[in-house]
Amino acid sequence: ELAAVIGATVPTGFEQTAAEEVQEKLGSASRISRDRGKIYFEVPARSLPQVHRLRSVDNLFVVVREFKDYQFKENKEDALKDLEDLVKKLPWTDPLQVWELNNSLKKKKTKRKKHNLQSPASREKPSDGGEEAGADQNNTNDQEDCAQTPVSVEPTGDQDTENAQGVTPRNGVEEEEEEEDKEQSDVKGGAQERSESGAKAGEGHTGEGEAKVLRFRVTCNRAGDKHSFTSNEAARDFGGAVQEHFQWKADMTNFDVEVLLNIHNNEVVVGIALTEESLHRRNITHFGPTTLRSTLAYGMLRLCDPQPTDIIVDPMCGTGAIPIEGAAEWPFCYHIAGDNNPQAVKRAANNVSSLLRKYESKDSSSALGVPLDIIQWDICNLPLRTGSVDVVVTDMPFGKRIGSKKKNWDLYPACLMEMGRICTPGTGRAVLLTQDKKCFAKALSRVGHIWRRAQTVWVNVGGLHAAVYLLRRTWERAEETRPFW
């Protein structure tokens, strides 16, 4: 039976969560890459539909070959020549079969999409690269799905990118790694002028009597300071060899096959992309200035281990990424979301409507709705009974695009007190994301009698070094009346 080694990019910091989900849903053990933000697992090719339904992964690719300790030559020309020669030695046949099978699944999906009631305009709207990304939203989108530019960038790992467009990368890097020379670039697979338009589809391609020439591009992600070449040069030369080997046609924007060359210090992975756009774009159709990725929302929810009948509250829901992901994946819990901004509440409600329409179009006979309510409220004065909530999960304002760092010094302790009041003593828990770590630590020390920190996950959010805190509610009673009520 055809088996595939699948590589998946995941939100940095949530590799273990993704590995647990793969074990639970596919029964496969995962290996977490040294290059943060990636996991690898092996599945039979027939499991591809389930792989695409994973909630914690952003992008998927099939591994052609992995080199754990690749020895690069010191001389640039020699190192690049080795990469060129590598193309002929790689076992392309099975991965290309997996890619073809994946394509046939996508075609079926596209046919179904036509019956979807959602309008094309709202479907096409791309997602923000993560809460509080450092560039404006449109830039982040261009970056993320390889905007149609001669040298576009498709970050698939957690490397920082050097990039002429001045765009925040999809995921940043850990602070201590920032000195490393990191580049990613995505270049026409070399020898653009001599693309043979009448050539056959190539020996690795398994289409029967198909005359169509496959179009391809090579995307190189490189991290490390010991390489004599740039990612641009690696993509160009490796791409030229791919073109000669298969007689494919290089095309940056309108490609059929995307070949990935991931180089992280001495680790080299060659793969073929299985996703055209990140799987985190699944729930949101109406975007705010900051929209959390659905994959990150899933990781946060999973951290608090929701149990059937739990009441889960997101008191600062923004566009509703967390409660919508929660309602889709944990329908046996009841989700309540709210925000003080009427515009945010409206966007979240529109996103829920889009989700309901999607459910209806899938199976109109049993369209049930979602266990989710959205309310406009004040975070410091929630209309919820004391001790009535099991879990609080929220993305707190970073103080960059929304609010300010100065306001956070008052807001954070007030939020934590109110969350402590509504949470069940002893069993309640909270999962909170913030980049304003200093302010959060200070606020937590002020409410230490009602919240204990159980775990911290360091994550990258749109290039910002942020933290997800898992807090557990103590048995201490929270004060009912406070001066800011």
Secondary structure, DSSP 8 states (H G I E B T S, - for coil): --EEEEEEE--TT-HHHHHHHHHHHH---EEE-SSSSEEEEEEEGGGHHHHHT-SS-SEEEEEEEEESS----SSHHHHHHHHHHHHHHS--HHHHHHHHHHHHHHHHHHHHHTT--S-HHHHH----SSTT-SS-HHHHHHHHTT-SSSSB----SS-----TT----SS---GGGTTS-EEEEEE--S-GGG--TT----TT---TT-----EEEEEEEEE-S--SS-HHHHHHHHHHHHHHHH--EE-SSS-SEEEEEEEETTEEEEEEE--SS-TTTTS-SS--SS---HHHHHHHHHHT---TT-EEEETT-TTTHHHHHHHHH-TTSEEEEEES-HHHHHHHHHHHHHHHHHHHHH-GGG----SEEEEE-BTTB-SS-TT-BSEEEEE---SSSSS-HHHHHHHHHHHHHHHHHHB-TTT-EEEEEES-HHHHHHHHHHTTTTEEEEEEEEEEETTEEEEEEEEEE-SS---S--TT-
